[in-house]
Amino acid sequence: MTFSFEHLKRWPDAEAANLFAVDASDRLIVDEADEALSEVSGSETVVIGDRYGALTLGVASRHNATGIRTQQDWLTGEQALANNARAAGLEASYRSLPLGAELLAGAKVVLLQLPRSLAELDEVADLIARFADPTVTVYAGGRIKHITLAMNEVLGASFDTVSATRARQKSRVLVASNPQATPDDRPYPKREFHAELGLTVAAYPGAFAGTSLDIGTRFLLDFLGQVSPSAHSVIDLGCGTGILAAAIAKQRPDLQVLATDQSQAAVESARATMAANGLADRVTVVRDDGLASQPDASTDAVLCNPPFHVGSTVHTGVALSLFRDAGRVLVPGGQLFTVFNSHLAYQSDLRRLVGPTTVLGQNAKFTVTVSTKR
């Protein structure tokens, strides 16, 4: 099958009529970088933030490139890229790597989907300036509604030259070159001590809520004491920076604790949080698509503060998938503790996917429930 942007799928991420695997910014980034890409090899090309493979496979197809290095934060993005590459016969054109030196060493062209967070952009720009070839050019694109002048300033902190292309189909590309010398110390992860928890929270820029304590997690923390005294194991599902996992491990030294998230930034943040609190030997942190790697009926309790959106689109599919996974891995009589925006009214879904569900607490915005596996 010949590659076409129109053939790209999001699977195994959520598929819906209002969710797309490619947009105009993907096409524009590939077009704007076309001349530069024609002058470098695939191994000198790096793609960062590719959502479902449009950038990586667009470059591979157009330039017959191999050895492209690609980084995606979400595991489902990596899996979708692999699926799309297989369908197009381009599975040998790239390799996936984490954000860091191996990804960027010697890179001469970097294609980047602009992240929403300025801190994420700052981290990426800093790493490119540190490790890429001195001649590197960065093509960073996105939808105009999400691009701000502050992004030029952030890129300008790591590159001497930053310019913007003409807009096309409500998209634009920022082009950065001439990397500046970087300080010896890396600025991330950030760390913040929360006296109310007695915990230090560490975060890389891509992790939800950063070093702060989001209000949903704060509410769920009030109910950790209701985890069954007979429980031997607990999973923090969608762990983010690992606050729930660290808190339950601190409260219950008898528990075997697993923290899991599909975001690489979240996983690295959670590991840093455990290290900062002396819990690295007691809490295992893994990158996983939900609980795909966990066997059936294998844990006594699950803690979950699920997302209620996919990207910028409100969508319940991710939360329902997490509830389904929790129901599968819980032992009979096991407990799922979850917090969610009250208007989402997940109780019927939790009863269907896990078992009998009780409301433990409710405030102006959030509901905390416990569901018991049948």
Beta strands, then each sheet from edge to edge (+ up, - down):
strand 1: 45-48
strand 2: 68-71
strand 3: 94-96
strand 4: 109-113
strand 5: 137-143
strand 6: 159-164
strand 7: 171-179
strand 8: 190-194
strand 9: 199-203
strand 10: 233-237
strand 11: 256-261
strand 12: 283-287
strand 13: 299-304
strand 14: 309-310
strand 15: 313-314
strand 16: 330-341
strand 17: 357-362
strand 18: 366-372
sheet 1: 3+ 2+ 1+ 4+ 5+ 7- 6+
sheet 2: 8+ 9-
sheet 3: 12+ 11+ 10+ 13+ 16+ 18- 17+
sheet 4: 14+ 15-
end
